[in-house]
Amino acid sequence: MLTIRNETQADRQIVEEITRRAFYNLYVPGCGEHHLVHIMRDHPDFIPELDFVAELDGQVIGNVMYTRATLTDEAGAVKDILTFGPVSITPEHQRKGYGKRLLEHSFRRAAELGWEVIVIFGSPVNYVGRGFKSCKKFNVCLENGKFPSAMMVKELKEGALDGRRWVYRDSPVMAIDEEEARRYDDTLEPMERKYLPSQAMPLS
């Protein structure tokens, strides 16, 4: 039986371990996502109400965490929005629908809390089925004016984005210091950093 609930203090270490296992060697040799989880909770943009774990038969097998981000229109008006990540499921429980249920739960709760928009970076193959669409469809771009294929948008409230041009900005906590992340990783149980073919796939 799958239970989805808010993360507690007692979950923190296992959540970091799950994140590390889920991302290690996926995009680069090693990973920094578990370090992001480690520092995110203390950042003012972190949203504890949207910090969830998935528990299968009493064992935590996944998690998702949200932070604030912003959209700014051409007149300088700023709209507070959400982004999530990392979202992780232990490797042995992946591709069984648990991640989908975890995300859908978080979307419902975010909408109940009054949030209107989520912007993420990831593989469109993984998120189109969750209701995300190309950032270009919503006229949401980066500060350099580009519309990355990996940047996707989900309206939790229909019509929240009205076609105006919006510039997306992440929370500063998302800018991982790779050296700091590596030093943190070196304090944990050793895992082998590998170069894998999947790391060559661009997300831009």
C-alpha angles and dihedrals in degrees: 000000000000119000123186118200142148117285117257131203089260091059097055100093095045091047090055090048092050091049091049093050093046096051105030110127091351100116102002135005102287116351144246100209094097089054089053089053089049095055101030097076092064095049120101091231092060114107111212093188089065097045104109138174128200113223121196115196090336096314122109108235103163149010145192128200130193135205134184119261132171143233118203123196127212091267091056096253111149124216119196111225140162137258126181135206158171096039111178141179121184110260094245091056099044123118093027098103097259094115091051092052092047092052095044089052091051092048092053092048092047090053090049089054090055101257114146108186140034123194121188142167117229146100110314088217089066099045111031087080089055092060099267120139136191114289088231091064089062095038091243114149141165124260089267090058094250126136105212115205088227093058111090135177134211123189112214087184114043112241094016088130109050102191097275115136109262130192115213123218126183125219110269089242089072092067097092117203099227095204092049090048091051092050090051091048089052090061092060134075106298119261123179115254108220139183108233133180092243090065090069093065109106122225096200 
